[in-house]
């Protein structure tokens, strides 16, 4: 997806000062003041065959996230294509929930290591137009041992319209 100037401005502001270009499960950068950048294309590029297949088509969704590991926060932009339409002219609710889960998952894994979703809530506030770019923010609200509670929201790029909010509970995977 080619970002519009408004979304590109947001991502460039967020990426300022980012030293890591991608988040990987084995990067060893957990805790501290690390700032990580995670983009949808980083996931696709991990599999050459998959990357070749998606390179020629418009993706259902795309995203560019920046995680402040020390603050346990994520901020970024996402794109919902016309191909993920649910109601006429609006993004499918399942795609919105999946984006919330992806953002919160990236955030918690960057801060705490490998985790799985135990519970996900999604509240839809206002239709999210298909073929549009939005702002995605989340943060870890509370930690208790291996359990981590996060909150998130998807808004218009300017932050004026809240399209959806989410809450989730993640569980760290035990290390063997």
Rosetta silent file (secondary structure, phi, psi, omega in degrees, C-alpha in Angstrom):
SEQUENCE: XXXXXXXXXXXXXXXXXXXXXXXXXXXXXXXXXXXXXXXXXXXXXXXXXXXXXXXXXXXXXXXXXXXXXXXXXXXXXXXXXXXXXXXXXXXXXXXXXXXXXXXXXXXXXXXXXXXXXXXXXXXXXXXXXXXXXXXXXXXXXXXXXXXXXXXXXXXXXXXXXXXXXXXXXXXXXXXX
SCORE:     score description
SCORE:     0.000 S_00000001
   1 L     0.000  134.048  175.740    0.000    0.000    0.000 S_00000001
   2 L   -92.012  115.828 -176.004    1.294    3.460   -0.865 S_00000001
   3 L   -68.309  143.057  174.026    0.597    5.723    2.132 S_00000001
   4 L   -69.588  163.633  179.265   -1.127    9.070    1.580 S_00000001
   5 H   -56.681  -37.136 -179.999    0.861   12.177    2.571 S_00000001
   6 H   -64.608  -45.513  179.028   -1.111   12.465    5.849 S_00000001
   7 H   -69.267  -38.472  178.621   -0.339    8.871    6.874 S_00000001
   8 H   -62.338  -37.287  177.879    3.256    9.166    5.674 S_00000001
   9 H   -63.461  -43.380  178.686    3.682   12.254    7.861 S_00000001
  10 H   -61.673  -48.955 -177.883    2.426   10.312   10.916 S_00000001
  11 H   -65.094  -36.698  179.407    4.734    7.364   10.253 S_00000001
  12 H   -69.099  -35.769  175.833    7.759    9.571    9.653 S_00000001
  13 H   -64.801  -42.422 -179.539    7.106   11.441   12.908 S_00000001
  14 H   -68.752  -36.978 -175.949    6.773    8.154   14.783 S_00000001
  15 H   -78.112  -11.788  179.835    9.811    6.612   13.133 S_00000001
  16 L   -57.806  123.837  179.239   12.080    9.528   14.003 S_00000001
  17 L    86.980   -1.724  179.364   14.769    8.130   16.228 S_00000001
  18 L   -72.590  126.733 -178.940   13.833    4.488   15.628 S_00000001
  19 L   -98.140  -30.831  177.785   17.013    2.451   15.613 S_00000001
  20 L   -93.487  139.121 -177.714   15.587   -1.006   14.931 S_00000001
  21 L   -94.511  -13.993  179.572   13.900   -1.462   11.553 S_00000001
  22 L  -154.660  153.640  175.858   11.839   -4.530   12.393 S_00000001
  23 L   -98.791  126.993  177.471   10.562   -6.472   15.354 S_00000001
  24 L  -128.107  147.468 -176.502   11.545  -10.104   15.393 S_00000001
  25 L   -60.493  -27.251 -176.578   10.685  -12.715   17.992 S_00000001
  26 L  -106.116   21.039 -174.378   14.379  -13.524   18.516 S_00000001
  27 L   -74.283  -16.683  177.509   15.764   -9.984   18.555 S_00000001
  28 L    75.883   -1.570 -178.775   16.576  -10.084   22.264 S_00000001
  29 L   -91.919   85.843  179.042   15.440   -6.458   22.759 S_00000001
  30 L  -120.628  133.664  178.491   13.018   -6.781   25.643 S_00000001
  31 L    76.621 -170.618  179.446   12.487   -4.087   28.232 S_00000001
  32 L    70.652 -154.482 -176.675   14.642   -1.026   28.634 S_00000001
  33 L  -106.181   21.953 -177.652   14.203    2.004   26.414 S_00000001
  34 L   -63.108  143.820  173.074   14.178    0.207   23.070 S_00000001
  35 E  -121.285  126.107 -175.527   11.984    1.597   20.317 S_00000001
  36 E  -120.521  147.559  176.050   10.999   -0.883   17.626 S_00000001
  37 E  -112.844  133.270 -179.629    9.334   -0.499   14.253 S_00000001
  38 E  -132.309  121.185 -178.706    7.046   -3.244   12.959 S_00000001
  39 E  -119.755  150.447  179.046    5.510   -3.135    9.503 S_00000001
  40 H   -54.735  -41.061 -177.726    3.127   -5.522    7.805 S_00000001
  41 H   -66.768  -22.016  175.498    5.608   -6.017    4.981 S_00000001
  42 H   -64.222  -38.943  178.131    8.219   -7.232    7.491 S_00000001
  43 H   -67.515  -44.599 -178.280    5.962  -10.217    8.223 S_00000001
  44 H   -66.732  -34.574 -176.864    5.319  -10.900    4.543 S_00000001
  45 H   -70.760  -16.724  179.710    9.007  -10.624    3.666 S_00000001
  46 L   -67.435  -20.339 -179.585    9.867  -13.456    6.071 S_00000001
  47 L  -123.187  108.169 -173.882    8.402  -15.894    3.547 S_00000001
  48 H   -59.889  -40.578 -179.661    9.738  -15.365    0.012 S_00000001
  49 H   -65.549  -44.895  178.537    6.904  -17.273   -1.682 S_00000001
  50 H   -63.593  -41.508 -179.857    4.264  -15.355    0.245 S_00000001
  51 H   -60.751  -40.738  179.550    6.055  -12.057   -0.454 S_00000001
  52 H   -65.798  -37.503 -179.868    6.041  -12.778   -4.192 S_00000001
  53 H   -67.593  -40.652 -175.166    2.322  -13.556   -4.120 S_00000001
  54 H   -87.915  -12.208 -176.617    1.308  -10.378   -2.284 S_00000001
  55 H   -64.185  -27.641 -174.510    3.698   -8.010   -4.057 S_00000001
  56 L   -98.401    1.568 -178.835    1.410   -7.712   -7.060 S_00000001
  57 L  -125.883  155.334  174.704   -1.900   -7.195   -5.231 S_00000001
  58 L   -72.739  128.171 -178.325   -3.321   -4.571   -2.938 S_00000001
  59 L   -70.570  157.146  173.111   -3.323   -6.060    0.569 S_00000001
  60 L   -60.890  -46.943  178.039   -6.504   -6.438    2.605 S_00000001
  61 E  -138.278  160.064  174.311   -4.801   -4.461    5.343 S_00000001
  62 E  -146.436  156.244  177.883   -1.420   -2.836    5.851 S_00000001
  63 E  -154.994  161.190  175.807    0.190   -1.215    8.868 S_00000001
  64 E  -143.959  106.717 -174.956    3.275    0.572   10.135 S_00000001
  65 E  -112.816  148.955  170.660    3.693    0.508   13.935 S_00000001
  66 E  -123.881  129.125 -178.634    6.279    1.947   16.315 S_00000001
  67 E  -111.604  125.693  170.680    6.588    0.412   19.787 S_00000001
  68 E   -94.505   99.914 -172.626    8.114    2.251   22.737 S_00000001
  69 L   -63.219  -42.956 -178.835    9.119   -0.791   24.769 S_00000001
  70 L   -62.978  -38.735  179.466    9.984    1.129   27.943 S_00000001
  71 L   -86.222   -7.544 -179.246    6.639    2.957   27.979 S_00000001
  72 L    56.314   48.833 -177.910    4.807   -0.220   26.857 S_00000001
  73 E  -133.746  151.884  174.621    2.994    1.707   24.110 S_00000001
  74 E  -129.183  143.149  176.495    2.399    1.318   20.392 S_00000001
  75 E  -143.783  144.389  179.055    1.428    4.017   17.908 S_00000001
  76 E   176.753 -168.304  179.211    1.058    3.795   14.159 S_00000001
  77 E  -123.962  155.490  176.849   -1.116    3.789   11.087 S_00000001
  78 E  -139.680  157.036  179.904   -3.158    1.089    9.382 S_00000001
  79 E  -126.436  131.262  175.070   -4.896    0.745    6.043 S_00000001
  80 E  -113.668  112.526 -175.571   -8.153   -1.125    5.406 S_00000001
  81 L   -76.633  170.774  176.563   -8.613   -1.797    1.677 S_00000001
  82 H   -65.943  -19.348 -179.968  -11.893   -1.964   -0.218 S_00000001
  83 H   -74.785  -12.018  178.410  -11.383   -5.765   -0.282 S_00000001
  84 H  -107.527   31.344 -178.859  -12.084   -6.050    3.457 S_00000001
  85 E   -72.427  139.973  172.861  -15.475   -4.387    3.210 S_00000001
  86 L  -108.578  -95.955  172.970  -18.295   -5.577    5.456 S_00000001
  87 L   -65.108  153.705 -178.431  -21.262   -3.213    5.357 S_00000001
  88 L   -51.575  121.956  177.193  -21.367   -1.169    2.135 S_00000001
  89 L    81.549    2.886 -176.891  -18.521    1.355    2.235 S_00000001
  90 E  -130.462  151.981  178.928  -17.198    0.236    5.619 S_00000001
  91 E   -67.600  146.410  178.191  -14.497   -2.140    6.861 S_00000001
  92 L   -66.713  136.304 -179.011  -15.604   -5.561    8.113 S_00000001
  93 H   -58.161  -34.177  178.009  -15.815   -5.755   11.900 S_00000001
  94 H   -66.362  -34.132  177.476  -13.705   -8.918   11.968 S_00000001
  95 H   -70.287  -36.348  177.433  -10.893   -7.119   10.156 S_00000001
  96 H   -65.156  -45.983  178.229  -11.083   -4.277   12.677 S_00000001
  97 H   -61.690  -40.257  178.829  -10.913   -6.758   15.575 S_00000001
  98 H   -63.607  -38.757  178.998   -7.984   -8.529   13.901 S_00000001
  99 H   -66.952  -40.986  176.535   -6.104   -5.219   13.548 S_00000001
 100 H   -60.446  -45.400  179.896   -6.686   -4.406   17.232 S_00000001
 101 H   -63.516  -40.710  178.940   -5.416   -7.885   18.190 S_00000001
 102 H   -62.535  -47.916 -179.062   -2.377   -7.499   15.902 S_00000001
 103 H   -61.902  -47.765 -179.253   -1.446   -4.108   17.354 S_00000001
 104 H   -66.131  -35.626  176.975   -1.854   -5.228   20.953 S_00000001
 105 H   -64.497  -44.129  177.544    0.028   -8.453   20.193 S_00000001
 106 H   -60.229  -43.592 -178.727    2.973   -6.585   18.673 S_00000001
 107 H   -63.015  -50.293 -175.829    3.051   -4.274   21.700 S_00000001
 108 H   -69.534  -36.281  179.113    2.928   -6.997   24.367 S_00000001
 109 H   -67.872  -38.053  177.378    5.414   -9.267   22.581 S_00000001
 110 H   -63.176  -38.596 -176.184    7.890   -6.389   22.239 S_00000001
 111 H   -85.214  -31.806 -169.502    7.594   -5.608   25.956 S_00000001
 112 H  -126.348   -9.436 -176.479    7.180   -9.084   27.444 S_00000001
 113 L    97.251 -174.468 -175.010    8.134  -11.767   24.933 S_00000001
 114 L   -56.548  131.056 -178.944    5.965  -14.414   23.260 S_00000001
 115 E  -140.092  162.742  172.955    2.310  -14.283   24.336 S_00000001
 116 E  -126.006  152.886  178.543   -1.077  -15.624   23.279 S_00000001
 117 E   -78.635  126.061  173.813   -4.474  -13.938   23.349 S_00000001
 118 E   -98.491  -34.935 -176.938   -6.766  -15.243   26.098 S_00000001
 119 E  -150.681  136.352  179.586   -9.572  -12.697   25.765 S_00000001
 120 E  -135.806  127.152  173.840  -10.348   -9.982   23.227 S_00000001
 121 E  -116.658  141.651  177.837  -13.114   -7.363   23.396 S_00000001
 122 E  -137.247  125.173  176.478  -13.908   -4.970   20.585 S_00000001
 123 E  -112.272  123.156 -179.381  -16.373   -2.093   20.755 S_00000001
 124 E   -92.127  125.329 -174.851  -17.356   -0.519   17.454 S_00000001
 125 L  -102.542  -47.245 -177.714  -18.019    3.211   17.769 S_00000001
 126 L  -149.340  140.837 -179.487  -18.373    4.592   14.236 S_00000001
 127 L   -48.775  137.085  175.937  -18.138    2.974   10.807 S_00000001
 128 L   -99.990  112.957 -177.229  -14.575    2.805    9.531 S_00000001
 129 E   -59.247  136.724  174.933  -14.667    3.621    5.804 S_00000001
 130 L   -69.964  159.944 -176.366  -13.149    0.934    3.592 S_00000001
 131 L    57.891   47.181  179.987  -10.142    1.975    1.513 S_00000001
 132 E  -139.201  161.595  177.766   -8.972    4.321    4.267 S_00000001
 133 E  -107.822  142.833 -176.971   -6.027    4.920    6.581 S_00000001
 134 E  -138.264  167.597  175.659   -6.413    5.228   10.337 S_00000001
 135 E   -97.462  139.011  178.210   -4.353    5.736   13.486 S_00000001
 136 E  -125.006  127.982  178.005   -3.856    2.768   15.834 S_00000001
 137 E  -134.201  144.809  172.917   -2.712    3.197   19.434 S_00000001
 138 E  -154.845  165.385  178.826   -2.426    0.770   22.317 S_00000001
 139 E  -154.983  154.683  173.129   -0.729    0.354   25.648 S_00000001
 140 E   -80.700  121.561 -177.342   -0.205   -2.204   28.346 S_00000001
 141 E   -87.672  -34.984 -176.706   -2.546   -1.178   31.130 S_00000001
 142 E  -158.783  143.627  174.326   -1.519   -3.766   33.735 S_00000001
 143 E  -120.569  141.743  174.705    0.881   -6.669   34.230 S_00000001
 144 E  -146.733   93.701 -176.480    0.461   -9.483   36.744 S_00000001
 145 L    63.474 -120.766 -179.935    3.085  -12.187   36.403 S_00000001
 146 L   -86.097   -4.020 -178.884    2.521  -13.849   33.028 S_00000001
 147 E   -97.038  139.143 -178.588   -0.771  -11.992   32.434 S_00000001
 148 E  -137.108  126.694  178.966   -0.907   -8.678   30.567 S_00000001
 149 E  -104.720  130.737 -179.304   -3.968   -6.455   30.018 S_00000001
 150 E  -126.077  155.410  172.812   -3.935   -4.022   27.092 S_00000001
 151 E  -127.723  150.912 -177.773   -6.242   -1.325   25.726 S_00000001
 152 E  -150.020  162.347  173.416   -6.323    0.011   22.173 S_00000001
 153 E  -148.516  150.756  173.046   -8.173    2.328   19.851 S_00000001
 154 E  -116.876  123.226 -177.998   -8.512    2.923   16.145 S_00000001
 155 E  -127.878  171.899  169.469   -9.181    6.544   15.209 S_00000001
 156 E   -63.210  162.272 -179.171   -9.133    8.768   12.163 S_00000001
 157 L   -56.536  -35.789 -179.837   -5.632   10.003   11.320 S_00000001
 158 L   -82.732   -4.239  177.965   -6.368   13.329   13.014 S_00000001
 159 L    80.875    0.237 -176.136   -7.695   11.565   16.124 S_00000001
 160 L   -74.747  -33.161 -176.666  -11.079   13.296   15.920 S_00000001
 161 L  -113.394  123.822  174.569  -13.171   10.175   15.193 S_00000001
 162 E   -92.263  118.668  179.909  -12.958    7.009   17.294 S_00000001
 163 E   -90.523  -38.063 -178.436  -13.874    4.035   15.113 S_00000001
 164 E  -159.275  151.681  172.961  -13.234    1.192   17.569 S_00000001
 165 E  -127.700  157.694 -179.437  -11.753    0.435   20.961 S_00000001
 166 E  -147.969  156.118  173.628  -10.465   -2.835   22.309 S_00000001
 167 E  -134.393  148.366  177.665   -9.292   -4.590   25.442 S_00000001
 168 E  -151.341  158.539  173.845   -7.398   -7.813   25.683 S_00000001
 169 E  -121.560  123.667  177.311   -5.747  -10.209   28.077 S_00000001
 170 E  -112.368  151.771  176.905   -2.549  -11.926   26.948 S_00000001
 171 E  -121.940  126.199  176.226   -0.679  -14.765   28.612 S_00000001
 172 E   -64.512  139.576  175.111    3.089  -15.122   28.292 S_00000001
 173 L   -77.966  132.352  179.113    4.187  -18.448   26.909 S_00000001
 174 L   -64.904  136.311  177.379    6.324  -20.320   29.422 S_00000001
 175 L   -82.413  136.413 -178.210    9.910  -20.594   28.409 S_00000001
 176 L   -91.267    0.000    0.000   11.219  -24.152   28.286 S_00000001
